[in-house]
Amino acid sequence: MDAIELLRWQIRDCYAWLEMTLRDIRDEQTNWRPPGVANSIGSTYAHLMITADVGFHSQLHGGMPLMATRFKGDVGLSEMPHAAGGWHDWSRLRVDWQALRRYGQAVCECVEGYLDGVTDEELAKPVDMRPHGLGMWKGLDIYNLHGISHPRLHGGEIACLKGLQGAPGWELRWRSGIEAPA
């Protein structure tokens, strides 16, 4: 097994885990606001998918994100969040869960598609994150954040929000079925 094979497996396994966490969410659960300052399931998922869309399509590959092309005007949000806004700016969003899921699944498919062609050169490629106050990154940092860390972090939040509404967060003893590299 080499490092790229491991990265591919980790991201595919992580996205499968996220999908398992999301698959039984009902429309009425998505805009429920918990007490305190936590965001809803819908706004948390929107944040997760929009940042992955922008991270891979724009920041790493220099193109336009899906939300500005194929899904322009059809992301499923009451308004588009402001790039300069903070995490809690997402809390005011209301979502159309079915439209947001279609967009999110397309983002996931694109991320997994990038995995097929990922190279050492792409992982070493400099990515300018200074406009976001994050300095210079490498392509590997984009894959790690939007392919592994972010989905696990926010997927855990979504599981907790499901639990606060009386639903199980995820399936016990679940396994992705994604074959680990040898």
Secondary structure, 3 states (H helix, E strand, C coil): CCHHHHHHHHHHHHHHHHHHHHCCCCHHHHCCCCCCCCCCHHHHHHHHHHHHHHHHHHHHCCCCCHHHCCCCCCCCECCCCCCCCCHHHHHHCCECHHHHHHHHHHHHHHHHHHHHHCCHHHHHCEEECHHHCCCEEEHHHHHHHHHHHHHHHHHHHHHHHHHHCCCCCCCCCCCCCCCCCC
